[in-house]
């Protein structure tokens, strides 16, 4: 996965963890080891036999996914990744090593994931966040948040920016998932934030760090966790803490604001965000509240009044036309209720 498919080390580690978890479960069930004492985490798979691995069935996989849900509370997304890990591993054993004549996990279904709306900041909240940025590293932190809110880049893409990533004028080359490069273009806000940061950028501590764009005050590369802390700190200063916002939610914010206020075509938005499938991007079409409100107001029945209200209106107009005093219908209704 790392050397041929170009997956990131974090993805490889995640698949490794999933497979080790399954092999522990398989060993425990086959050998009658109680899964409570010792726990699965204490079961070693260093001595697991090839025969045991090859004996796994589709039923074992479904039972394993059920166990992770009921005992460990794995959500649909976590179980979906585990299912993908199992299919890929046993596909490898079938097609690459030919140790298995058929892939027992070939028909393993992926758990359905809840398609919730993305969490994002409103335009006013985004502006408040930018205005709240302060501190000794104000220029750097402001540049980080400006890039996240305007370009919709992932956290890994942000920390991976190098000096040579900036191309002619306002172009920025990002390295996304699967080592796929894409170009985004910096707007005026990003360019101004970039120049302000470069004027105060620390001296790299080592020669190998000289091309890293975002540095700590000590001249070392900024870690993803440090960026998360920077975002959290400034969200707190803006009064937006405790609502589950993160660097990835700022990516959602960038996409939502571009779609809502910029009228960006969904296919263009797909390229900006670096999505493989258009379906992934289409979630942002469901959060355009302003467009939805305007569409509802354009309904030909938007001006229709209820029958009771229509009768009151007609009576008032009739009285006005013949010079009669307009009755206070609300007072009459209250009088009737009192009686």
N, C-alpha and C positions, 0 to 999 in steps of 0.2 A: 504493500500500500504506500509506503514511504518513497521507495526508489523507483517504482514503475508507474504507479498511478498518481504520484505527486501529492498525496494527501499530507496535511499538516501533522506535526508530531503530536499535537493535542488530539486530533482525530484518531490517530493510531493508538494512542494511550487509552482512549475511550473504548475502542473496539477490543483491545487487549483485556481491559477490566471486565467488559461484558462476557467475553468468552471464558475467562477464569471463573467468573461467577457461575456460569452455566455448568462448567466442568465440576465445580465443587458441589453443585446441586445434583448433578448426574451421579457422582461418586457416592454422595450421601444416600440417595434413593436406591441405587443398585446394591450397596453394601449394608443397607439397613441402619445407617448412622443417624441417630436423632438429630434433627436440624435445629433443635433448641439448645441442646447441650452435647457437644460443643456447637457453637454457632457456625454458620457457613464460612465466616471469615477466618475461623481457626482450622478449617479443613485444608490440608495440603494437597495440591494436585501434581507435585513434582514426580510422584511415583505412579501416576495414572497410566493405565495400559492403552495401547493403540486399539485393542479389541473393544475396550469400554467406550472409547470415543466414537468408534465406527458403529457401535450398536445403538446409538441414539436414534430415536424415532420422532415422528411428527407429534405424537402424543406427549412425549417427554418435553418437547419445546412448548406446547400449549400449557402443560402443567407448570413448567418453569415460569412462564409469563404470568400465570395465575398466582403463583407463589409470590412473585415480586410485587404484584399489585396488592394482594391481601395482607401479606406479612410486612413488607417494606414500604407499602404505600406508593409505589412507582406510578407516575401518571402516564397518560397515553403516549406522550412524546418520548419518555424514557423507555417504555416498552417497545415502541416502534423502532428505536435505535437498536435494542437488543435483538429484535426480530431480524433486522437488517444484518447485524453481526453474524447471527446464526446462518442465515441464508448464504452470505458471502463465504463464510468459513467452510461450510459443507459443499458449496459449489467448487471451491478450491480443491477439496478432497476428491471430488468427483471428476472434474475436468482437467486439473493440472497434475495431480498425483495418481489418478485412476485407482485409488485405494477403494473407492466405492463405485459400483456399477450405475447407481442412480442416486440423485441428491434427495435424501429423505426430507429436507426442509424446503424443497422447491415450491410446494404449495402452501407454505406457512404464510398466513395472512398478516397484514400490518394493522395493528390496532388503530381505530379511527381517532384522530386527534380533534379536539375541540377547536373550531375556527372562531376564536374570539377576536374582537376588534383590538387593534394595537393601541397601547397606551401612549399618549403624546401630550406635549405642552401646547397650550393655546398660543396665539401670536403675542398676546399681552404678557403671558408668563415667560415666553422666550425672551422678550425684550427685557423683562425684569431680571432674568437670570444673567443676561449680558451686562446689565448695568450694575449688578451686585458684585461682579468680579473685582477682587482687591487683593492686597498682600504684596510681599516682596517680589513674587513671580507673577505679578499682574499681567504683564505683556504676554508671557508664555501661556498662562491659564486662559486669558481672553482669546488668544489665537486658537487654542485647543477647542474651546467651546464654540467659537465662531465656525471653525472647520466642521465640527460635528453637526451644527444646526443648519449649515448652508450646503454642505456637500453630501450629507447622508452616508458618510463612510463608516465602516465597521471599526471597532476598537483596535483590532489587529492591524487594520490598514492604516490607522492613524499613527500608531507607534512604529509602524514599518516605513514611514516616510523618510526618505534620505534626501540629501541636498541635490543629488542628480535626478530626483523624482520630478522636480520642477522643469518643465520644458518651455518652449518658446512662449514668451509672454505670460499668459495666465493658465497654461495647461499644467495639470498635475497627473502623474501616472501612479495609479494605486495597484498594489498586488493583493488580489482578493482570494477567495476560496479556490482550492485546487490550483494554486499558482497561476491564476488567470489575471492578466493585466488589463486594465481599462483606463481610459482617460476621462477625467472630469475637468471642468473649467472653473477657475476661481473668479467669483464676482468681486466687485470693488471692496466690499466689507472684508472679504478674505485676504485680498491683496494688501489692504491697509494694516490688517492685523498681523500679517506675515512680516511686513517691513518693520513694524513696531517691535516685534519679537526679535528679529534678526539684529536690530540695533543693540539689543541687550542680551543676546544669546551667550551663555557661558562658554569659556574656552574648554574644548574637549580635554578630558583628563588623559586620554591615551590617543595615539595616532589612529588607532582603529575606530575611534568614535567620531572622527572629524566629519564624516559624511552623514552621521545620524542627525536628523533635523531637530527633534524635540529632546532636550537634555535636562537633567536635574541641575540644581544649583552647584553640584560638585562636578559637573561636566561628564556625567555618565548617562547612558541611554535611559529614557523614561520607561518604566515597566507598565504593563496593562493595569496592574493593581493600583499603581500610583495615580494613573489617569482616572480610575474609578473614584479614588479618594478626592481628587481635585474636583470632580463633578459633584460628588456628594457634599463637599464643603461649601461650594458656591450655591448649590440648591438650598442648603440650610440658610445661607446669608440672604437668599431671595425669598425665604419663607415658603419653600416648596419641598421641604424634606418630609420624610415619612409617608410618601405617596408612591413609592416603588419606582421612582425614576432612576435611570442609569444611563451610561453612554449609549447603550443600544436603544433606549427609549428616545434619546436625542436623534438617533438615526430615523426612528419612526416619525419624530416631529418634523425633521427636514422633508421627508417624503410627503407628509400630510400637508404641510404649508405650501410646498411647491404645487401640489395638486389642487388645493383649495383656493389659494390666492394667485398662483401663477398660471393656472389653467394649463399645466404641463400635460401633454398627451401621455397616456398610460404606457405606451411603447417606449417613449423617450425616457420616462421615469424608470422603466425596467433596466435600461442601459446605464442610467446614472447610478442605480443601486447595485448593479452587478448581479441581478437575478438571472438564473438559468431559464426558469419558466415564467411565462406571463401570469400564470395563475397565482404565483407568489406575490406579484405586485398588485394584483387586482383587489387585494384586501383594502388598499387605500382608497378605492372608489366608494367604499361603504362608510367612510368617515367624513365625507364632505357635507357637513351639516348645513352650511349656507346654501349650497346648491340644492340640497333636498328641500330646505325651507322655501326657496324661491320656486321650485317645481310644484310644490304643493299649493302655493298661492296662485299659480297659473291655471289651476284646475277650473274648467268652465262652471263647476258647481260651487266654487269658493264663496260666492256671494249669496247663496241660498240661505233663507232664514227659516227658523222653525215655524210651524203653523200658528202657534199661540202668539209668537212675536209678530208674525205677519198680520194677524187679525188686529192686534193692538195698533200697529202702524197704520192700517187701513182706516180704523175708527178715528184716529187722531187727524188724519188727512181729511176725512169727511167732515169732521167738526170744524176744522179750520176753513174749509171751503164755504160752509153755510153760516159762519160767524158765531157758532155756538162755542161756549167755553170748553176747553179741553179737560176731560175728567182725569182725576189723579187715580189711575188704575191701581197703582201700588197701595195707595191709602185705602181704596175700596176693598182690595184683597185682604189687607190687614184687619179692616173693620169686620169683614165676613168671618175671618178666622176667630176674632174676638167673640163674635156672636155664637 
